[in-house]
Amino acid sequence: MIRLDTDQATFYLKAPAKDLEPWDDKVEGARAKVSREAAAAECLRRRGVASMDVLAVETGEANVLGRPYLLTRRVPGRQFTEIVPRGTQAAWEEPLEAVGAYLASVHRIEFDAAGYVVSAHGPAGPTPPAPVRSAHTPEAAQDEALQDLEHLHGRVDIGLLLDLEHRFSSMADAIREEYHPPRFVIGGFHPDHPFLDRMSDGLSVVGCVDLEVASGGRTLDDLVTFSTGMMFRFDGTVPWWEPLFDGYGTEPSIESVRTALLASCTYLFGDLAGLQATYRALIESTTWGELFNAHRRQ
């Protein structure tokens, strides 16, 4: 990512160079990524949802960089993580409510197919060789959960491992309804991605960066990714999820969120010494406060 400052405005030049392994031709992979990100931004804009302002999309190599790139205008406002810094004890409710409201507006967008957003109209189904994501199909979510478990051998007792394998063996059928209809999923929606600004009716999200994996599919993925980031930003006394869900307009199923956290537990929390205690806490939690502080149990 290259920042370009001029007298009139600030721009960003993004030339994908990582996560291109699925493509034998890395230029083709970079072309797919910039095309998808531009399509996602336009898809949101056409539906009246705040998005990045994409100024140019270069899909070839005949340019000064010698590779595909995306040129965007700097998103106005301030990053959520600047407005709500780690460990803050004040003024966190309104920004979180604004993020929840923004996600609700994004998730109201319905598509006819699941998969990466490849045009302003949405996905056209699977787009090989790009890997299918857990947000695209329940089968992919189940496969990713079982792959995540492979890191557990020797780190947790056999009883817990067997319990988790049993849970995940029928996971696809249990979560299938969460994928219908396919809705707009930002993908990788971390706390530093939304930008907020003060509008006439209050604080609002005015844009979101990193849309290259935007998809049609299960919207829960955005809530879980953002919530995971929030779990590490506050101590255990702040009920940050309350304004987030208020802004979203509905509370997700605690069982669905539990399953999603368990399915990616070693990826999300694998560096913690008390990984087994974290799994146990996630399984035993009965409230949001317990679930979102499961990583603190040692």
CORSUL-V252866 format. One record per residue. N is the residue number from 0. RES is the residue in three letters. SS is DSSP state (h for helix, s for strand, l for the rest). PHI is phi in whole degrees, -180 to 180 (* if undefined). OMEGA is omega in whole degrees, -180 to 180 (NA if undefined). Layout:
n;res;ss;phi;omega
N;RES;SS;PHI;OMEGA
N;RES;SS;PHI;OMEGA
This chain:
n;res;ss;phi;omega
0;MET;l;*;-180
1;ILE;s;-116;177
2;ARG;s;-92;-180
3;LEU;s;-121;179
4;ASP;s;-100;176
5;THR;l;-126;179
6;ASP;l;-67;-174
7;GLN;l;-101;-176
8;ALA;l;-165;176
9;THR;s;-114;-178
10;PHE;s;-128;176
11;TYR;s;-129;178
12;LEU;s;-111;-177
13;LYS;s;-116;180
14;ALA;l;-122;-176
15;PRO;l;-56;180
16;ALA;l;-139;-180
17;LYS;l;-128;-179
18;ASP;l;57;-180
19;LEU;l;-106;-175
20;GLU;l;-57;-179
21;PRO;l;-62;-177
22;TRP;l;-97;172
23;ASP;l;-65;177
24;ASP;l;-98;-176
25;LYS;h;-65;176
26;VAL;h;-66;178
27;GLU;h;-64;177
28;GLY;h;-64;178
29;ALA;h;-64;178
30;ARG;h;-62;180
31;ALA;h;-63;-177
32;LYS;h;-67;-179
33;VAL;h;-69;179
34;SER;h;-65;179
35;ARG;h;-65;-178
36;GLU;h;-65;178
37;ALA;h;-65;179
38;ALA;h;-65;-180
39;ALA;h;-65;179
40;ALA;h;-62;179
41;GLU;h;-69;178
42;CYS;h;-61;178
43;LEU;h;-65;-177
44;ARG;h;-60;-178
45;ARG;h;-66;-180
46;ARG;l;-102;174
47;GLY;l;76;180
48;VAL;l;-106;-179
49;ALA;l;-55;-175
50;SER;l;-150;172
51;MET;l;-68;175
52;ASP;s;-99;-178
53;VAL;s;-87;-177
54;LEU;s;-97;-179
55;ALA;s;-156;176
56;VAL;s;-128;178
57;GLU;s;-110;-176
58;THR;l;-102;-179
59;GLY;l;-113;-178
60;GLU;l;-112;-177
61;ALA;l;-84;180
62;ASN;l;-152;-174
63;VAL;l;-63;178
64;LEU;l;-84;-178
65;GLY;l;73;-179
66;ARG;l;-162;177
67;PRO;l;-62;178
68;TYR;s;-153;178
69;LEU;s;-126;177
70;LEU;s;-111;-178
71;THR;s;-129;172
72;ARG;s;-81;178
73;ARG;l;-57;178
74;VAL;l;-68;-180
75;PRO;l;-69;178
76;GLY;l;81;-177
77;ARG;s;-129;177
78;GLN;s;-62;178
79;PHE;h;-55;-177
80;THR;h;-69;174
81;GLU;h;-81;180
82;ILE;h;-73;179
83;VAL;l;-120;-179
84;PRO;l;-68;-179
85;ARG;l;-56;176
86;GLY;l;81;-179
87;THR;l;-63;180
88;GLN;l;-114;-176
89;ALA;l;-147;172
90;ALA;l;57;178
91;TRP;l;-104;-175
92;GLU;h;-68;-176
93;GLU;h;-64;177
94;PRO;h;-60;179
95;LEU;h;-67;177
96;GLU;h;-64;179
97;ALA;h;-65;177
98;VAL;h;-65;178
99;GLY;h;-61;179
100;ALA;h;-65;179
101;TYR;h;-65;179
102;LEU;h;-59;179
103;ALA;h;-62;180
104;SER;h;-67;177
105;VAL;h;-67;-174
106;HIS;h;-75;174
107;ARG;l;-77;-180
108;ILE;l;-78;-179
109;GLU;s;-104;179
110;PHE;l;-125;177
111;ASP;l;-88;-177
112;ALA;l;-143;174
113;ALA;l;-94;-180
114;GLY;s;126;-179
115;TYR;s;-65;175
116;VAL;s;-72;-176
117;VAL;s;-116;176
118;SER;s;-153;179
119;ALA;l;-63;179
120;HIS;l;-87;178
121;GLY;s;121;-179
122;PRO;s;-76;174
123;ALA;l;-121;-176
124;GLY;l;98;180
125;PRO;l;-60;-180
126;THR;l;-130;178
127;PRO;l;-59;6
128;PRO;l;-88;178
129;ALA;l;-58;-177
130;PRO;l;-67;175
131;VAL;l;-71;-179
132;ARG;l;-97;179
133;SER;l;-62;179
134;ALA;l;-73;-175
135;HIS;l;-83;-177
136;THR;l;-141;177
137;PRO;h;-66;178
138;GLU;h;-65;178
139;ALA;h;-65;179
140;ALA;h;-64;179
141;GLN;h;-65;180
142;ASP;h;-61;180
143;GLU;h;-65;179
144;ALA;h;-64;180
145;LEU;h;-69;176
146;GLN;h;-66;179
147;ASP;h;-62;-179
148;LEU;h;-67;-178
149;GLU;h;-61;-180
150;HIS;h;-81;-173
151;LEU;h;-86;-175
152;HIS;l;-56;-179
153;GLY;l;85;-177
154;ARG;l;-111;177
155;VAL;l;-136;-179
156;ASP;l;-72;-173
157;ILE;h;-64;179
158;GLY;h;-63;179
159;LEU;h;-66;-180
160;LEU;h;-61;179
161;LEU;h;-66;177
162;ASP;h;-61;-179
163;LEU;h;-67;177
164;GLU;h;-61;178
165;HIS;h;-66;179
166;ARG;h;-59;-173
167;PHE;h;-80;-178
168;SER;h;-66;179
169;SER;l;-119;-175
170;MET;h;-63;-176
171;ALA;h;-57;-180
172;ASP;h;-68;-177
173;ALA;h;-69;-175
174;ILE;h;-108;-173
175;ARG;h;-56;-177
176;GLU;h;-66;-180
177;GLU;h;-70;-177
178;TYR;h;-101;-176
179;HIS;l;-123;-8
180;PRO;l;-76;175
181;PRO;l;-63;179
182;ARG;s;-123;-178
183;PHE;s;-64;177
184;VAL;s;-118;-179
185;ILE;l;-65;-180
186;GLY;l;81;-178
187;GLY;l;58;-176
188;PHE;l;-83;-178
189;HIS;l;-90;-177
190;PRO;l;-58;-180
191;ASP;l;-90;-178
192;HIS;l;-89;178
193;PRO;s;-80;175
194;PHE;s;-116;-176
195;LEU;s;-123;177
196;ASP;s;-149;180
197;ARG;s;-82;179
198;MET;s;-111;-178
199;SER;l;-62;-179
200;ASP;l;-103;177
201;GLY;s;121;-179
202;LEU;s;-73;-178
203;SER;s;-140;171
204;VAL;s;-77;-177
205;VAL;s;-111;177
206;GLY;s;171;-178
207;CYS;s;-146;-179
208;VAL;l;-101;177
209;ASP;l;63;-179
210;LEU;l;-109;-171
211;GLU;l;-70;176
212;VAL;l;-111;177
213;ALA;l;-55;-170
214;SER;s;-147;165
215;GLY;s;-105;-179
216;GLY;s;164;-175
217;ARG;l;-87;-176
218;THR;l;-73;-179
219;LEU;h;-56;-178
220;ASP;h;-58;180
221;ASP;h;-65;-180
222;LEU;h;-64;-178
223;VAL;h;-70;179
224;THR;h;-62;179
225;PHE;h;-64;-179
226;SER;h;-64;178
227;THR;h;-61;176
228;GLY;h;-61;-180
229;MET;h;-69;180
230;MET;h;-59;-178
231;PHE;l;-99;-176
232;ARG;l;-101;-179
233;PHE;l;-125;171
234;ASP;l;-78;-173
235;GLY;l;-76;-175
236;THR;l;-99;-174
237;VAL;l;-99;180
238;PRO;l;-83;-173
239;TRP;l;-63;-178
240;TRP;h;-70;-177
241;GLU;h;-64;177
242;PRO;h;-68;177
243;LEU;h;-60;180
244;PHE;h;-71;177
245;ASP;h;-61;179
246;GLY;h;-65;-180
247;TYR;h;-68;176
248;GLY;l;93;178
249;THR;l;-158;-180
250;GLU;l;-100;179
251;PRO;l;-68;176
252;SER;l;-68;179
253;ILE;h;-64;179
254;GLU;h;-68;178
255;SER;h;-66;179
256;VAL;h;-66;177
257;ARG;h;-58;-179
258;THR;h;-61;-180
259;ALA;h;-65;179
260;LEU;h;-69;177
261;LEU;h;-62;-175
262;ALA;h;-69;-180
263;SER;l;-125;-169
264;CYS;h;-63;-179
265;THR;h;-69;176
266;TYR;h;-68;-176
267;LEU;h;-80;-170
268;PHE;h;-126;-170
269;GLY;l;-62;-179
270;ASP;l;-83;-179
271;LEU;l;-78;180
272;ALA;l;-66;-176
273;GLY;l;-96;-176
274;LEU;h;-61;180
275;GLN;h;-63;178
276;ALA;h;-65;178
277;THR;h;-65;177
278;TYR;h;-57;-179
279;ARG;h;-61;-179
280;ALA;h;-66;177
281;LEU;h;-62;-179
282;ILE;h;-66;-173
283;GLU;h;-89;-176
284;SER;l;-64;177
285;THR;l;-119;-180
286;THR;l;-132;176
287;TRP;h;-62;-180
288;GLY;h;-60;178
289;GLU;h;-71;-177
290;LEU;h;-63;-176
291;PHE;l;-81;173
292;ASN;l;-123;-178
293;ALA;h;-62;-177
294;HIS;h;-72;-179
295;ARG;h;-90;-180
296;ARG;l;-76;179
297;GLN;l;-123;NA
